[in-house]
Amino acid sequence: MTQIKSRQRVADHGEVFTGEREVRAMCDLVSDECLRIDSRFLEPACGDGNFLAEILQRKLAVVKEKYRRSPYDWERNSLLALGSLYGVDILADNCAHCRSRLYKIWERAYRSVCRRECSDDTRRAVRFVLERNIVCGNARTLRCVDEAQQDTKVPIVFSEWTFPQNNAFLHRKDYTFAELLDEEAPGAAARNSDGEGTFVQEYVCHYRRLGEAEPAGQET
Ligand SMILES: C[S@@+](CC[C@H](N)C(=O)[O-])C[C@H]1O[C@@H](n2cnc3c(N)ncnc32)[C@H](O)[C@@H]1O
């Protein structure tokens, strides 16, 4: 894997990718968290997702080990594994590459476990989660950016994905990145009981219906 795409991109955006050996060594420092299916990770300048890809593979190995006999449980737990990984990058091509890379890792694992029971609805749900979790934005200003990498007025929003009833109904709760970070933010009083950021919206649907009605992207 090359660590640099062009000198211009290094000069403009500091784009130098981390080598595989370093990625693995750094993930080993938090190896227990990488094995917890719903452990949350944010790569704030994710590039094409070197860290997220390694963590996803580690989590999916656990999902396979625990749930390979049940496509239903494998699907739900793989959604939790993927849904707890977040990335931000200022370059749209990096975000697209990151999403497709994570999708391919998930798809390979899916086919190897669920085989003939694989469903295009679940595939759509996974793509929807990736569209939301890998955000084209500026990690300094916490805003989404346009195709010229300029800030828009739209704040970066992250979705929390859970199965609170342990059934097929997936809950999505949206929080602004700004207030997840800032203890003193005006909305801090509105945080939930876990001390998390300001709540924006909540949605509930069967996990296989995710993305049916609504475009995933953050409006700019
Ligand atoms: C040093 S690379 C690291 C990529 C990846 N995390 C890795 O370790 O391989 C830095 C990345 O940050 C992105 N970037 C630069 N400025 C940014 C900003 N203000 N907000 C979000 N991403 C930014 C670049 O596009 C580039 O992909």
The ligand as a Gaussian input file, in Angstrom:
#p B3LYP/6-31G(d) Opt

LIG

0 1
 C       -2.345000      11.998000       7.757000
 S       -3.793000      11.507000       6.796000
 C       -4.348000      10.209000       7.829000
 C       -5.314000       9.263000       7.177000
 C       -5.664000       8.026000       8.012000
 N       -6.183000       8.395000       9.316000
 C       -4.471000       7.129000       8.208000
 O       -3.933000       7.096000       9.323000
 O       -4.066000       6.466000       7.234000
 C       -4.814000      12.902000       7.170000
 C       -6.206000      12.888000       6.566000
 O       -6.900000      13.991000       7.114000
 C       -7.701000      14.602000       6.136000
 N       -7.897000      15.985000       6.599000
 C       -7.058000      17.039000       6.520000
 N       -7.597000      18.110000       7.113000
 C       -8.803000      17.707000       7.611000
 C       -9.825000      18.367000       8.347000
 N       -9.731000      19.655000       8.707000
 N      -10.920000      17.659000       8.674000
 C      -11.058000      16.350000       8.317000
 N      -10.107000      15.688000       7.626000
 C       -9.001000      16.361000       7.287000
 C       -6.930000      14.437000       4.845000
 O       -7.778000      14.484000       3.724000
 C       -6.272000      13.072000       5.055000
 O       -7.070000      12.049000       4.520000

